[in-house]
Amino acid sequence: MDSSIGLLEFISIAKGFEATDAMIKAAEVKLLLAKTVCSGKFITLISGLVQPVEDSVSAGLNVAKTSCVDHIVIPNLHPDVIPAISATTGASLMEALGIIETYTVASCIKSADIAAKSGEVRLLELRPAVGLGGKSFVTITGDIASVESAVELGAEYPKSRGVLLQKVVIPHPYRKIGEIV
């Protein structure tokens, strides 16, 4: 996978399909995901080299206009982020569990990337608004200090955009918690 991603999050499913078509036609990018999510939103996730990803996202924004509720371009994506979206990181719960919960998928992915790059932490899972009433969350593990730092840093982005719902760090989580994250 190329190391840059772009994601557009649409309030209109129809505009989501139309913008996705424009995105793929605009530049040489790989379509990683295009699907409906709760609450009646649509997301499109692409990867590629930085400039084609930026061009593709611009094309999608031009078509979507006011139907796009959030979007991101992340160059040099941390390698744990895509596996976290499919819950295949292989990481296991460690000394602490951190959770960042957001109102948009795009902000959650950006939070996950920032948190993962902050230090010695691992992403466990990133749930993109499927069965969550439109919310998204990422779970992070590592030693207590690293998780606290990662959650603080990761939560700054959605907070600055007004889409942070909650951030939590659980030191020494009960062992059964590891079975549900």
GUVEX-372132 format. One record per residue (C-alpha): residue number from 1; residue in three letters; chain; x, z, y. Coordinates in steps of 0.5 Angstrom, whole numbers, always signed. Example, Ala and Ser with C-alpha at 12.3 -4.5 7.8 and 13.67 -1.06 7.14 Angstrom:
REM residues 2
<site resi="1" resn="ALA" chain="A" u="+25" w="+16" v="-9"/>
<site resi="2" resn="SER" chain="A" u="+27" w="+14" v="-2"/>
END
This chain:
REM residues 181
<site resi="1" resn="MET" chain="A" u="+0" w="+0" v="+0"/>
<site resi="2" resn="ASP" chain="A" u="+2" w="-1" v="+7"/>
<site resi="3" resn="SER" chain="A" u="+4" w="+5" v="+11"/>
<site resi="4" resn="SER" chain="A" u="-1" w="+4" v="+17"/>
<site resi="5" resn="ILE" chain="A" u="-9" w="+5" v="+16"/>
<site resi="6" resn="GLY" chain="A" u="-15" w="+3" v="+21"/>
<site resi="7" resn="LEU" chain="A" u="-22" w="+6" v="+20"/>
<site resi="8" resn="LEU" chain="A" u="-28" w="+5" v="+24"/>
<site resi="9" resn="GLU" chain="A" u="-34" w="+9" v="+23"/>
<site resi="10" resn="PHE" chain="A" u="-41" w="+6" v="+25"/>
<site resi="11" resn="ILE" chain="A" u="-48" w="+9" v="+27"/>
<site resi="12" resn="SER" chain="A" u="-51" w="+3" v="+24"/>
<site resi="13" resn="ILE" chain="A" u="-50" w="+0" v="+17"/>
<site resi="14" resn="ALA" chain="A" u="-52" w="-7" v="+19"/>
<site resi="15" resn="LYS" chain="A" u="-47" w="-7" v="+25"/>
<site resi="16" resn="GLY" chain="A" u="-42" w="-4" v="+20"/>
<site resi="17" resn="PHE" chain="A" u="-42" w="-10" v="+15"/>
<site resi="18" resn="GLU" chain="A" u="-42" w="-15" v="+21"/>
<site resi="19" resn="ALA" chain="A" u="-36" w="-11" v="+24"/>
<site resi="20" resn="THR" chain="A" u="-32" w="-11" v="+17"/>
<site resi="21" resn="ASP" chain="A" u="-33" w="-18" v="+16"/>
<site resi="22" resn="ALA" chain="A" u="-30" w="-19" v="+23"/>
<site resi="23" resn="MET" chain="A" u="-24" w="-14" v="+22"/>
<site resi="24" resn="ILE" chain="A" u="-22" w="-18" v="+15"/>
<site resi="25" resn="LYS" chain="A" u="-23" w="-25" v="+18"/>
<site resi="26" resn="ALA" chain="A" u="-18" w="-23" v="+25"/>
<site resi="27" resn="ALA" chain="A" u="-12" w="-21" v="+21"/>
<site resi="28" resn="GLU" chain="A" u="-8" w="-20" v="+15"/>
<site resi="29" resn="VAL" chain="A" u="-10" w="-13" v="+12"/>
<site resi="30" resn="LYS" chain="A" u="-13" w="-10" v="+6"/>
<site resi="31" resn="LEU" chain="A" u="-20" w="-7" v="+5"/>
<site resi="32" resn="LEU" chain="A" u="-19" w="-1" v="+2"/>
<site resi="33" resn="LEU" chain="A" u="-26" w="+2" v="+3"/>
<site resi="34" resn="ALA" chain="A" u="-33" w="-1" v="+6"/>
<site resi="35" resn="LYS" chain="A" u="-39" w="+3" v="+5"/>
<site resi="36" resn="THR" chain="A" u="-45" w="+8" v="+7"/>
<site resi="37" resn="VAL" chain="A" u="-44" w="+15" v="+8"/>
<site resi="38" resn="CYS" chain="A" u="-49" w="+21" v="+10"/>
<site resi="39" resn="SER" chain="A" u="-53" w="+21" v="+15"/>
<site resi="40" resn="GLY" chain="A" u="-54" w="+14" v="+15"/>
<site resi="41" resn="LYS" chain="A" u="-47" w="+12" v="+17"/>
<site resi="42" resn="PHE" chain="A" u="-42" w="+6" v="+15"/>
<site resi="43" resn="ILE" chain="A" u="-35" w="+7" v="+14"/>
<site resi="44" resn="THR" chain="A" u="-29" w="+1" v="+14"/>
<site resi="45" resn="LEU" chain="A" u="-22" w="+3" v="+12"/>
<site resi="46" resn="ILE" chain="A" u="-16" w="-2" v="+12"/>
<site resi="47" resn="SER" chain="A" u="-9" w="-2" v="+11"/>
<site resi="48" resn="GLY" chain="A" u="-3" w="-7" v="+13"/>
<site resi="49" resn="LEU" chain="A" u="+2" w="-7" v="+18"/>
<site resi="50" resn="VAL" chain="A" u="+1" w="-4" v="+24"/>
<site resi="51" resn="GLN" chain="A" u="+0" w="-10" v="+29"/>
<site resi="52" resn="PRO" chain="A" u="-5" w="-13" v="+24"/>
<site resi="53" resn="VAL" chain="A" u="-9" w="-7" v="+23"/>
<site resi="54" resn="GLU" chain="A" u="-9" w="-6" v="+31"/>
<site resi="55" resn="ASP" chain="A" u="-12" w="-13" v="+31"/>
<site resi="56" resn="SER" chain="A" u="-17" w="-12" v="+26"/>
<site resi="57" resn="VAL" chain="A" u="-19" w="-5" v="+29"/>
<site resi="58" resn="SER" chain="A" u="-20" w="-9" v="+36"/>
<site resi="59" resn="ALA" chain="A" u="-24" w="-14" v="+33"/>
<site resi="60" resn="GLY" chain="A" u="-29" w="-9" v="+29"/>
<site resi="61" resn="LEU" chain="A" u="-29" w="-5" v="+36"/>
<site resi="62" resn="ASN" chain="A" u="-31" w="-12" v="+40"/>
<site resi="63" resn="VAL" chain="A" u="-37" w="-13" v="+35"/>
<site resi="64" resn="ALA" chain="A" u="-39" w="-6" v="+34"/>
<site resi="65" resn="LYS" chain="A" u="-40" w="-4" v="+41"/>
<site resi="66" resn="THR" chain="A" u="-44" w="+2" v="+42"/>
<site resi="67" resn="SER" chain="A" u="-45" w="+3" v="+34"/>
<site resi="68" resn="CYS" chain="A" u="-38" w="+5" v="+33"/>
<site resi="69" resn="VAL" chain="A" u="-38" w="+13" v="+33"/>
<site resi="70" resn="ASP" chain="A" u="-31" w="+14" v="+32"/>
<site resi="71" resn="HIS" chain="A" u="-24" w="+10" v="+30"/>
<site resi="72" resn="ILE" chain="A" u="-17" w="+11" v="+29"/>
<site resi="73" resn="VAL" chain="A" u="-11" w="+7" v="+27"/>
<site resi="74" resn="ILE" chain="A" u="-5" w="+11" v="+24"/>
<site resi="75" resn="PRO" chain="A" u="+2" w="+8" v="+23"/>
<site resi="76" resn="ASN" chain="A" u="+6" w="+11" v="+18"/>
<site resi="77" resn="LEU" chain="A" u="+1" w="+14" v="+14"/>
<site resi="78" resn="HIS" chain="A" u="+3" w="+20" v="+10"/>
<site resi="79" resn="PRO" chain="A" u="+3" w="+18" v="+3"/>
<site resi="80" resn="ASP" chain="A" u="-2" w="+24" v="+1"/>
<site resi="81" resn="VAL" chain="A" u="-8" w="+22" v="+5"/>
<site resi="82" resn="ILE" chain="A" u="-10" w="+16" v="+1"/>
<site resi="83" resn="PRO" chain="A" u="-10" w="+20" v="-6"/>
<site resi="84" resn="ALA" chain="A" u="-13" w="+26" v="-2"/>
<site resi="85" resn="ILE" chain="A" u="-19" w="+21" v="-1"/>
<site resi="86" resn="SER" chain="A" u="-20" w="+19" v="-8"/>
<site resi="87" resn="ALA" chain="A" u="-18" w="+27" v="-10"/>
<site resi="88" resn="THR" chain="A" u="-12" w="+24" v="-14"/>
<site resi="89" resn="THR" chain="A" u="-7" w="+28" v="-11"/>
<site resi="90" resn="GLY" chain="A" u="-5" w="+32" v="-17"/>
<site resi="91" resn="ALA" chain="A" u="-3" w="+38" v="-13"/>
<site resi="92" resn="SER" chain="A" u="-6" w="+45" v="-15"/>
<site resi="93" resn="LEU" chain="A" u="-8" w="+51" v="-11"/>
<site resi="94" resn="MET" chain="A" u="-2" w="+55" v="-9"/>
<site resi="95" resn="GLU" chain="A" u="-1" w="+61" v="-4"/>
<site resi="96" resn="ALA" chain="A" u="-6" w="+59" v="+1"/>
<site resi="97" resn="LEU" chain="A" u="-12" w="+55" v="+2"/>
<site resi="98" resn="GLY" chain="A" u="-14" w="+51" v="+9"/>
<site resi="99" resn="ILE" chain="A" u="-20" w="+47" v="+11"/>
<site resi="100" resn="ILE" chain="A" u="-21" w="+43" v="+17"/>
<site resi="101" resn="GLU" chain="A" u="-28" w="+41" v="+17"/>
<site resi="102" resn="THR" chain="A" u="-30" w="+35" v="+22"/>
<site resi="103" resn="TYR" chain="A" u="-37" w="+31" v="+24"/>
<site resi="104" resn="THR" chain="A" u="-33" w="+25" v="+23"/>
<site resi="105" resn="VAL" chain="A" u="-29" w="+21" v="+18"/>
<site resi="106" resn="ALA" chain="A" u="-24" w="+18" v="+23"/>
<site resi="107" resn="SER" chain="A" u="-22" w="+25" v="+26"/>
<site resi="108" resn="CYS" chain="A" u="-22" w="+28" v="+19"/>
<site resi="109" resn="ILE" chain="A" u="-17" w="+23" v="+16"/>
<site resi="110" resn="LYS" chain="A" u="-13" w="+24" v="+23"/>
<site resi="111" resn="SER" chain="A" u="-13" w="+31" v="+22"/>
<site resi="112" resn="ALA" chain="A" u="-11" w="+31" v="+14"/>
<site resi="113" resn="ASP" chain="A" u="-5" w="+26" v="+17"/>
<site resi="114" resn="ILE" chain="A" u="-3" w="+31" v="+22"/>
<site resi="115" resn="ALA" chain="A" u="-3" w="+37" v="+17"/>
<site resi="116" resn="ALA" chain="A" u="+1" w="+33" v="+12"/>
<site resi="117" resn="LYS" chain="A" u="+6" w="+31" v="+16"/>
<site resi="118" resn="SER" chain="A" u="+7" w="+38" v="+19"/>
<site resi="119" resn="GLY" chain="A" u="+11" w="+42" v="+14"/>
<site resi="120" resn="GLU" chain="A" u="+11" w="+44" v="+7"/>
<site resi="121" resn="VAL" chain="A" u="+4" w="+43" v="+5"/>
<site resi="122" resn="ARG" chain="A" u="+0" w="+39" v="+0"/>
<site resi="123" resn="LEU" chain="A" u="-7" w="+36" v="+1"/>
<site resi="124" resn="LEU" chain="A" u="-12" w="+37" v="-4"/>
<site resi="125" resn="GLU" chain="A" u="-18" w="+33" v="-3"/>
<site resi="126" resn="LEU" chain="A" u="-21" w="+29" v="+3"/>
<site resi="127" resn="ARG" chain="A" u="-28" w="+29" v="+3"/>
<site resi="128" resn="PRO" chain="A" u="-31" w="+23" v="+7"/>
<site resi="129" resn="ALA" chain="A" u="-38" w="+25" v="+9"/>
<site resi="130" resn="VAL" chain="A" u="-41" w="+23" v="+2"/>
<site resi="131" resn="GLY" chain="A" u="-47" w="+28" v="+1"/>
<site resi="132" resn="LEU" chain="A" u="-45" w="+33" v="+7"/>
<site resi="133" resn="GLY" chain="A" u="-50" w="+31" v="+12"/>
<site resi="134" resn="GLY" chain="A" u="-45" w="+27" v="+16"/>
<site resi="135" resn="LYS" chain="A" u="-39" w="+32" v="+16"/>
<site resi="136" resn="SER" chain="A" u="-32" w="+31" v="+13"/>
<site resi="137" resn="PHE" chain="A" u="-27" w="+36" v="+11"/>
<site resi="138" resn="VAL" chain="A" u="-20" w="+36" v="+8"/>
<site resi="139" resn="THR" chain="A" u="-17" w="+42" v="+4"/>
<site resi="140" resn="ILE" chain="A" u="-9" w="+44" v="+4"/>
<site resi="141" resn="THR" chain="A" u="-5" w="+48" v="+0"/>
<site resi="142" resn="GLY" chain="A" u="+2" w="+51" v="+1"/>
<site resi="143" resn="ASP" chain="A" u="+5" w="+58" v="+3"/>
<site resi="144" resn="ILE" chain="A" u="+1" w="+62" v="+8"/>
<site resi="145" resn="ALA" chain="A" u="+5" w="+61" v="+14"/>
<site resi="146" resn="SER" chain="A" u="+6" w="+53" v="+13"/>
<site resi="147" resn="VAL" chain="A" u="-2" w="+52" v="+11"/>
<site resi="148" resn="GLU" chain="A" u="-4" w="+56" v="+18"/>
<site resi="149" resn="SER" chain="A" u="+1" w="+52" v="+22"/>
<site resi="150" resn="ALA" chain="A" u="-2" w="+45" v="+18"/>
<site resi="151" resn="VAL" chain="A" u="-9" w="+48" v="+20"/>
<site resi="152" resn="GLU" chain="A" u="-8" w="+49" v="+27"/>
<site resi="153" resn="LEU" chain="A" u="-4" w="+43" v="+28"/>
<site resi="154" resn="GLY" chain="A" u="-9" w="+39" v="+24"/>
<site resi="155" resn="ALA" chain="A" u="-15" w="+42" v="+28"/>
<site resi="156" resn="GLU" chain="A" u="-12" w="+40" v="+35"/>
<site resi="157" resn="TYR" chain="A" u="-14" w="+33" v="+34"/>
<site resi="158" resn="PRO" chain="A" u="-22" w="+33" v="+33"/>
<site resi="159" resn="LYS" chain="A" u="-22" w="+39" v="+37"/>
<site resi="160" resn="SER" chain="A" u="-20" w="+35" v="+43"/>
<site resi="161" resn="ARG" chain="A" u="-25" w="+30" v="+41"/>
<site resi="162" resn="GLY" chain="A" u="-31" w="+35" v="+41"/>
<site resi="163" resn="VAL" chain="A" u="-32" w="+34" v="+33"/>
<site resi="164" resn="LEU" chain="A" u="-28" w="+40" v="+30"/>
<site resi="165" resn="LEU" chain="A" u="-34" w="+44" v="+26"/>
<site resi="166" resn="GLN" chain="A" u="-29" w="+49" v="+23"/>
<site resi="167" resn="LYS" chain="A" u="-22" w="+51" v="+21"/>
<site resi="168" resn="VAL" chain="A" u="-21" w="+56" v="+16"/>
<site resi="169" resn="VAL" chain="A" u="-15" w="+59" v="+12"/>
<site resi="170" resn="ILE" chain="A" u="-16" w="+63" v="+6"/>
<site resi="171" resn="PRO" chain="A" u="-9" w="+67" v="+4"/>
<site resi="172" resn="HIS" chain="A" u="-9" w="+69" v="-4"/>
<site resi="173" resn="PRO" chain="A" u="-15" w="+65" v="-5"/>
<site resi="174" resn="TYR" chain="A" u="-19" w="+68" v="-11"/>
<site resi="175" resn="ARG" chain="A" u="-17" w="+64" v="-17"/>
<site resi="176" resn="LYS" chain="A" u="-23" w="+61" v="-19"/>
<site resi="177" resn="ILE" chain="A" u="-23" w="+57" v="-12"/>
<site resi="178" resn="GLY" chain="A" u="-18" w="+53" v="-15"/>
<site resi="179" resn="GLU" chain="A" u="-23" w="+50" v="-20"/>
<site resi="180" resn="ILE" chain="A" u="-28" w="+48" v="-14"/>
<site resi="181" resn="VAL" chain="A" u="-23" w="+45" v="-9"/>
END
